[in-house]
Amino acid sequence: MTIAAYTLAVLLAFVGARAEAWFMVCLAVVPFLDTVMVLRHGGPKAVAFEIHLATAAVVLVSAALLFAA
């Protein structure tokens, strides 16, 4: 497990779903910036959008569901 997974578990156990949702919103920045880097360096658009941007979207949807909880 990565440090992010441990952080999510600790936040959920001791702080609550809202704090975990904010952490996931902050975490979604990483795959979004990966999308930008792939596009700026001439990488394939399919990789940028289908992998990195889709990952950011899934993380943001998960965060929205945690905010709704």
C-alpha positions as CSV (number, residue, x, y, z in Angstrom):
1,M,0.0,0.0,0.0
2,T,1.1,3.5,-0.7
3,I,1.2,6.4,1.7
4,A,-1.9,7.8,0.1
5,A,-3.8,4.7,1.0
6,Y,-2.7,4.8,4.6
7,T,-3.6,8.5,4.8
8,L,-7.1,7.7,3.4
9,A,-7.6,5.0,6.0
10,V,-6.5,7.2,8.9
11,L,-8.6,10.2,7.7
12,L,-11.7,8.0,7.4
13,A,-11.1,6.3,10.8
14,F,-10.3,9.4,12.8
15,V,-11.5,12.5,11.1
16,G,-14.4,11.6,8.8
17,A,-15.5,11.4,5.2
18,R,-15.4,15.1,4.6
19,A,-11.7,15.3,5.3
20,E,-11.1,12.3,3.2
21,A,-13.0,13.9,0.3
22,W,-10.9,17.1,0.5
23,F,-7.7,14.9,0.5
24,M,-9.0,13.1,-2.7
25,V,-9.7,16.5,-4.4
26,C,-6.1,17.5,-3.7
27,L,-5.0,14.1,-4.9
28,A,-6.8,14.5,-8.2
29,V,-4.4,17.3,-9.2
30,V,-1.7,14.7,-9.9
31,P,-3.3,12.8,-12.8
32,F,-4.6,16.1,-14.2
33,L,-1.1,17.5,-14.3
34,D,0.1,14.2,-15.8
35,T,-2.4,14.9,-18.6
36,V,-0.9,18.3,-19.2
37,M,2.6,17.0,-19.2
38,V,1.8,14.2,-21.7
39,L,0.1,16.8,-24.0
40,R,2.9,19.4,-23.7
41,H,5.6,16.9,-24.5
42,G,3.9,15.6,-27.6
43,G,2.5,12.4,-26.2
44,P,-0.5,10.6,-27.7
45,K,-3.8,12.4,-26.9
46,A,-5.5,9.0,-26.4
47,V,-3.1,8.2,-23.5
48,A,-3.5,11.7,-22.0
49,F,-7.3,11.7,-22.1
50,E,-8.1,8.0,-21.7
51,I,-5.7,7.2,-18.9
52,H,-4.7,10.4,-17.0
53,L,-7.7,12.6,-17.4
54,A,-10.1,9.6,-16.8
55,T,-8.2,8.8,-13.5
56,A,-8.6,12.4,-12.4
57,A,-12.3,12.3,-13.2
58,V,-12.8,9.1,-11.2
59,V,-11.0,10.5,-8.2
60,L,-13.2,13.6,-8.3
61,V,-16.4,11.6,-8.6
62,S,-15.3,9.5,-5.6
63,A,-14.6,12.8,-3.7
64,A,-18.1,14.1,-4.6
65,L,-19.6,10.9,-3.3
66,L,-17.8,11.3,-0.1
67,F,-19.0,14.9,0.2
68,A,-22.5,13.7,-0.3
69,A,-22.2,11.0,2.5
